[in-house]
């Protein structure tokens, strides 16, 4: 399956939906590929804008970049991809776990604070009968030493997992997946950030209606202002840059149409 990519501020995003994303996972697992997936809300796009040397190539070399935020979905629709739906980290994790039951997919949860990955595993297994968990690991804070890194890679490669879910903060999870894609023999790695905290019950998720109107960022900012303000203060600049790009593209398209 070949999925289109559409540039938003030079970040190439797939205008897809949950079903297409999970179907692509199936292809990769069958092929025993070495892939990684980034979810892209507006703040991830801005991280790439602010660090085009390091982060932009990491996102653009990913095998899939999902429209994680509603702002990204709306922009893709305005660019002509009307069937685009939000592919939100927690929803993607749930969909893959549920749809993977009949395919015998095995999942590994890596990330989160101490004990969160195990808590997530227990909660997911209680909600999804016959879910296969190949392993869990909540790494200690800070960069692992060489011995710890070797032990982790060995555990992952011996786990038999089909999908490795990585629950770190962005952009650390994307950097980690990019650095390790060729060292890990798990077919699919997906960075899902706060999904571990939400689905384990550690933190409260925004109600669906707030998510649908694109205001989840405000809900989270109210809950964690000190941690999230540096991230969300970039949103006005994102809106300006994205709309400027959209207007420029529309103008160029009109000029080209009239010149033919």
C-alpha positions in Angstrom: 0.0 0.0 0.0 1.3 3.4 -1.0 0.0 6.3 1.1 0.2 9.9 -0.2 2.2 12.6 1.8 1.2 16.2 1.9 3.5 19.0 3.1 2.5 21.2 6.0 5.3 23.7 6.7 7.6 21.2 5.0 6.5 18.3 7.2 5.1 15.5 5.0 1.9 14.2 6.6 -0.3 11.3 5.5 -3.9 12.4 4.8 -5.3 9.2 6.2 -7.8 7.7 8.8 -7.5 5.1 11.5 -8.6 2.2 9.3 -5.9 3.0 6.7 -3.3 3.4 9.3 -4.1 0.0 10.9 -4.2 -1.6 7.5 -0.8 -0.3 6.7 0.5 -1.8 10.0 -0.8 -5.2 8.8 1.2 -4.9 5.6 4.4 -4.0 7.4 4.0 -6.8 10.0 3.5 -9.3 7.2 6.6 -8.0 5.4 8.6 -8.0 8.7 9.6 -4.5 7.9 11.6 -2.0 10.0 9.3 1.1 10.2 8.5 3.9 12.6 5.4 6.1 12.8 5.2 9.7 14.1 1.9 11.3 15.2 1.8 15.0 14.3 -0.2 17.6 16.2 0.6 21.2 15.6 3.3 21.4 18.2 5.3 18.7 16.5 5.0 20.6 13.2 6.4 23.6 15.0 9.2 21.6 16.5 10.3 20.7 13.0 9.9 24.4 11.9 12.1 25.4 14.8 14.7 22.7 14.3 14.8 21.9 10.6 18.3 20.4 10.7 17.5 17.6 13.2 13.8 17.1 13.5 12.5 17.8 10.1 14.4 14.8 8.5 13.3 12.6 11.4 9.6 13.2 10.6 10.1 13.1 6.8 12.0 9.9 7.0 9.3 8.2 9.0 7.2 5.6 7.2 4.0 7.3 8.3 3.2 10.7 9.9 -0.4 10.8 11.1 -2.7 13.9 11.4 -2.8 13.8 15.2 -4.4 17.2 15.8 -7.6 18.7 14.5 -5.8 21.7 13.1 -3.7 19.3 10.9 -6.9 17.5 9.8 -8.6 20.8 8.8 -5.5 22.0 6.9 -5.4 18.7 4.9 -9.1 19.0 4.1 -8.5 22.6 2.8 -5.6 21.2 0.7 -8.1 18.9 -1.0 -7.9 15.7 1.1 -11.6 15.7 2.2 -11.6 12.2 3.6 -8.8 12.8 6.1 -9.7 11.9 9.7 -7.8 12.5 12.9 -5.4 9.7 13.7 -4.8 10.5 17.4 -2.2 8.6 19.3 -4.5 7.0 22.0 -7.1 6.1 19.3 -4.5 4.5 17.1 -3.1 2.4 20.0 -6.7 1.2 20.9 -7.6 0.5 17.3 -4.4 -1.5 16.6 -4.9 -3.5 19.8 -8.5 -4.3 19.0 -8.0 -5.0 15.3 -4.9 -7.0 16.0 -6.6 -9.6 18.1 -7.7 -11.8 15.1 -4.2 -11.4 13.6 -2.4 -12.4 16.8 -0.4 -9.2 17.0 1.8 -8.9 20.0 2.4 -5.5 21.5 5.2 -4.0 23.6 4.8 -0.9 25.7 7.9 1.2 26.2 7.9 4.5 28.0 6.1 6.5 30.6 7.0 7.1 34.2 8.0 4.2 36.5 5.3 1.6 36.4 3.0 3.3 33.8 3.7 0.8 31.0 2.8 -2.1 33.2 -0.3 -0.3 34.4 -1.3 0.4 30.8 -0.7 -3.3 29.9 -3.0 -4.5 32.8 -5.7 -2.0 32.0 -5.7 -2.8 28.2 -5.8 -6.5 28.9 -8.8 -6.0 31.2 -10.7 -4.1 28.5 -9.6 -6.1 25.4 -9.9 -9.9 26.0 -7.1 -12.0 24.4 -4.8 -9.0 23.9 -1.2 -10.2 23.6 1.4 -8.2 25.4 5.0 -9.2 24.6 6.5 -7.0 27.3 6.6 -3.6 29.1 9.3 -1.3 30.2 9.2 2.1 31.9 12.8 3.4 31.6 14.5 5.3 34.4 14.7 9.1 33.9 17.7 10.3 31.9 19.7 8.8 29.1 20.6 5.1 29.6 24.2 4.0 29.8 25.7 1.6 27.2 24.9 -1.5 29.3 21.3 -0.5 29.9 20.8 0.3 26.2 22.2 -3.1 25.1 20.0 -4.9 27.6 16.9 -3.0 26.4 17.6 -3.7 22.7 18.1 -7.4 23.6 14.8 -7.5 25.5 13.0 -5.9 22.6 14.5 -8.1 20.0 13.7 -11.2 22.0 10.2 -10.2 22.8 8.5 -11.4 19.6 6.5 -8.2 19.4 4.9 -7.0 16.2 4.3 -3.4 17.4 6.4 -1.4 19.8 4.5 1.5 21.3 6.8 4.3 22.5 5.4 6.6 25.1 7.9 9.4 25.6 7.5 13.1 25.2 8.0 14.6 21.7 10.5 15.0 20.2 12.5 12.5 22.3 10.4 9.6 21.2 10.9 10.5 17.5 14.6 10.9 17.9 14.8 7.5 19.8 12.8 5.7 17.1 14.9 7.2 14.3 18.1 6.2 16.0 17.0 2.6 16.7 14.9 1.6 13.7 17.7 -0.5 12.3 18.7 -2.0 15.6 15.2 -3.3 16.5 13.6 -6.2 14.7 10.0 -5.3 15.6 8.2 -4.4 12.4 6.3 -1.3 13.6 7.3 1.4 16.1 4.8 4.1 17.0 5.5 7.1 19.1 2.3 8.0 20.9 3.4 10.4 23.6 0.8 11.0 26.3 -1.3 8.0 25.2 0.3 5.9 28.0 -0.8 8.3 30.7 -4.4 8.7 29.2 -5.1 5.0 28.6 -3.5 3.8 31.9 -5.9 6.2 33.7 -2.9 8.2 35.1 -4.2 11.4 33.5 -7.6 12.5 32.5 -8.3 12.7 28.7 -10.3 15.6 27.2 -13.9 14.7 26.5 -14.6 13.7 22.9 -16.6 16.9 22.1 -13.6 19.0 23.2 -11.4 16.9 21.0 -13.7 17.2 18.0 -13.8 21.0 18.1 -10.0 21.2 18.3 -9.7 22.5 21.8 -8.0 19.6 23.5 -4.8 21.7 23.8 -6.7 24.2 26.0 -8.1 21.4 28.2 -4.5 20.0 28.7 -3.0 23.5 29.2 -5.5 24.2 32.1 -4.5 20.8 33.6 -0.7 21.3 33.2 0.0 25.0 32.6 3.7 25.0 33.7 4.7 22.0 31.6 2.6 22.7 28.5 2.7 26.5 28.1 6.1 26.4 26.3 4.5 24.0 23.8 1.2 25.7 23.2 2.4 29.3 23.1 3.6 28.4 19.6 0.1 27.8 18.3 -0.6 31.4 17.1 2.6 31.3 15.0 1.6 27.9 13.7 -1.8 29.2 12.6 -0.2 32.2 10.9 2.4 30.2 9.0 0.0 27.4 8.0 -2.6 29.8 6.7 0.0 31.9 4.9 1.2 28.7 3.2 -2.3 27.7 2.3 -3.1 31.1 0.7 0.2 30.9 -1.2 -0.6 27.4 -2.5 -4.1 28.5 -3.6 -2.8 31.6 -5.3 -0.2 29.5 -7.2 -2.8 27.0 -8.2 -5.0 29.8 -9.6 -2.1 31.3 -11.5 -1.2 27.9 -13.0 -4.9 27.3 -14.0 -5.2 30.6 -15.8 -1.9 30.2 -17.6 -2.9 26.9 -19.3 
